[in-house]
Amino acid sequence: MTVDVEGLTPSRRQGDKRMARLDEKVALVTGAGRVSTRYGVRLAQEGAHVVAADMDRRLAEETAAQVRGWGARASSAGRCLTPD
């Protein structure tokens, strides 16, 4: 799945003019999908290491891969985060 990230600039990749508000922080993005990927990319542009989590490990990895495609740090977790 490729997510349209129109309006987002690859500032993290270029390293110029990005805000470093989230450097050295970890952002957990749940429910991997179109909206989550946009949030993940935006958080990564701010310097965060993004962890994409979804019950479907494949979707979580796709989200993390798209964030990494922007030159950012990202990993994935195939987990259900709701309490039992």
C-alpha positions, 0 to 999 in steps of 0.5 A: 500500500502506498499512501499519498503524502501530498503536502508533506516535504521530505525535510527529514531526508534532506536534513534541512529546516526540519524542526527537531522537537521530537529528536530522541523520542519514540512515537507509537503509531497504532492502527497502521493504515493511510492516516497512520502512515501520514502521522508516522511520516510527520512525526518522523520529520520532527525527529521521532523514531516511529514504531508502527503497531497493528494486529496485522504485522504486514500492515505495521511493516508496510507503514514502517517501510514507508516512514523509512522511505522518507529517510527516518527511523522506524520499526514495526510491531504486530500486536493488539494493544487493547486490554483483554 
